[in-house]
């Protein structure tokens, strides 16, 4: 086999792998529940990774902090972290307590004068270079993200939206 044929075969293999991953993500998007979740955004740019938003998803606490943890809680002076399972109920992203390691951890955070529960691990949403930072919102506006919620692993972001006066409007980011 010539070097050219080997190179073409390797290139075809790479394209096939990328297409298979893309197909899997599209199938998952149709198969698993989707939900809008409010965000806590930070880190809008990285020279290595490109332009993106790293957002923590706010969740509804279904008893995670009303019951004591199975072991000693992971805690620092800003937040207490607990294991959780994610789900979707009544159009909301919900976290349920879990004694087993699920790979999902939630944290109770103080944001201004309110206490919120959010995913400890941020979700990355990549944005084009030419648009203004969507995490910078006017007073009264909140950034939301629509996510696919797989049975295991972190939610996968689909699109961003802004909620103002209880109206959620998806952002056109192209």
WOTA-V897438 format. One record per residue. N is the residue number from 0. RES is the residue in three letters. PHI is phi in whole degrees, 0 to 359 (NA if undefined). PSI is psi as a letter, one per 20 degrees, with the letter a starting at -180 (999 if undefined). D_FIRST is the distance of its C-alpha to the first C-alpha in Angstrom with 2 decimals. Layout:
n = <N N>
res = <RES RES>
phi = <PHI PHI>
psi = <PSI PSI>
d_first = <D_FIRST D_FIRST>
//
This chain:
n = <0 1 2 3 4 5 6 7 8 9 10 11 12 13 14 15 16 17 18 19 20 21 22 23 24 25 26 27 28 29 30 31 32 33 34 35 36 37 38 39 40 41 42 43 44 45 46 47 48 49 50 51 52 53 54 55 56 57 58 59 60 61 62 63 64 65 66 67 68 69 70 71 72 73 74 75 76 77 78 79 80 81 82 83 84 85 86 87 88 89 90 91 92 93 94 95 96 97 98 99 100 101 102 103 104 105 106 107 108 109 110 111 112 113 114 115 116 117 118 119 120 121 122 123 124 125 126 127 128 129 130 131 132 133 134 135 136 137 138 139 140 141 142 143 144 145 146 147 148 149 150 151 152 153 154 155 156 157 158 159 160 161 162 163 164 165 166 167 168 169 170 171 172 173>
res = <UNK UNK UNK UNK UNK UNK UNK UNK UNK UNK UNK UNK UNK UNK UNK UNK UNK UNK UNK UNK UNK UNK UNK UNK UNK UNK UNK UNK UNK UNK UNK UNK UNK UNK UNK UNK UNK UNK UNK UNK UNK UNK UNK UNK UNK UNK UNK UNK UNK UNK UNK UNK UNK UNK UNK UNK UNK UNK UNK UNK UNK UNK UNK UNK UNK UNK UNK UNK UNK UNK UNK UNK UNK UNK UNK UNK UNK UNK UNK UNK UNK UNK UNK UNK UNK UNK UNK UNK UNK UNK UNK UNK UNK UNK UNK UNK UNK UNK UNK UNK UNK UNK UNK UNK UNK UNK UNK UNK UNK UNK UNK UNK UNK UNK UNK UNK UNK UNK UNK UNK UNK UNK UNK UNK UNK UNK UNK UNK UNK UNK UNK UNK UNK UNK UNK UNK UNK UNK UNK UNK UNK UNK UNK UNK UNK UNK UNK UNK UNK UNK UNK UNK UNK UNK UNK UNK UNK UNK UNK UNK UNK UNK UNK UNK UNK UNK UNK UNK UNK UNK UNK UNK UNK UNK>
phi = <NA 285 298 297 295 296 296 296 296 296 298 296 296 297 298 298 298 296 295 296 296 299 296 299 295 293 295 300 297 279 276 262 294 241 205 269 227 291 239 238 264 198 58 280 205 215 297 275 264 96 263 203 249 261 238 267 270 284 229 270 276 259 91 294 262 269 245 291 291 296 238 294 289 282 213 227 285 259 202 245 257 224 288 208 245 259 202 238 223 53 72 233 281 237 246 249 295 218 277 269 287 250 86 250 234 243 227 268 242 259 238 68 258 244 252 235 249 219 297 288 273 289 253 266 235 277 234 293 293 275 262 292 299 289 282 274 247 287 304 89 255 231 274 236 225 271 229 268 249 285 296 228 93 282 299 251 290 246 205 258 211 237 252 218 54 62 244 264 240 296 275 268 250 226>
psi = <p r h g h g g h g g g h g g g g g g h g g g g g h h g h h h h q q q q p p q r o q r m i q p h g i a p r p o q p p q r p o m j g i i q q q h a p q p q a i h q p p q q r p q r p p k k q p q p q q p i q o i i p q q q o q p o c j q p q p r p g p q p p o p q q h i q q o i i o q r p i q q p q p p q p n r h q r q q p q g r q r p p p l k p p o q q n o 999>
d_first = <0.00 3.80 6.71 8.26 6.30 6.70 10.15 11.02 10.34 12.47 14.97 15.37 16.04 18.63 20.28 20.56 22.20 24.61 25.53 26.22 28.45 30.24 30.85 32.23 34.59 35.79 36.47 38.31 40.35 41.57 42.11 43.88 47.18 47.47 50.39 51.77 52.70 54.71 53.03 53.92 51.64 50.80 48.18 47.21 44.81 42.37 40.65 37.59 37.22 38.58 41.65 42.64 45.65 45.88 48.46 50.31 51.13 54.77 55.34 58.31 59.46 60.17 62.03 59.68 62.41 65.35 64.34 63.97 60.44 59.42 58.96 60.02 58.89 56.60 58.89 59.41 62.18 60.51 59.20 59.01 55.60 55.27 52.55 52.30 50.69 50.21 51.20 52.57 56.21 58.30 55.74 55.70 53.19 54.92 54.41 55.76 56.55 54.15 54.85 51.21 48.47 46.76 45.03 47.47 50.44 53.26 55.76 59.31 59.72 62.73 62.16 65.33 68.13 66.00 63.97 60.65 58.00 54.39 50.93 50.57 46.89 46.42 44.12 42.15 42.35 40.33 42.19 41.48 42.59 45.09 47.40 50.33 50.17 50.98 52.42 55.37 57.79 61.36 64.19 64.30 60.58 58.08 54.29 52.72 49.14 47.95 45.68 43.89 45.19 42.67 44.15 42.56 41.77 43.16 43.92 41.39 42.91 42.79 45.32 48.36 51.93 55.38 58.46 61.81 65.08 63.31 61.02 57.25 55.39 51.57 50.35 48.25 45.53 42.99>
//
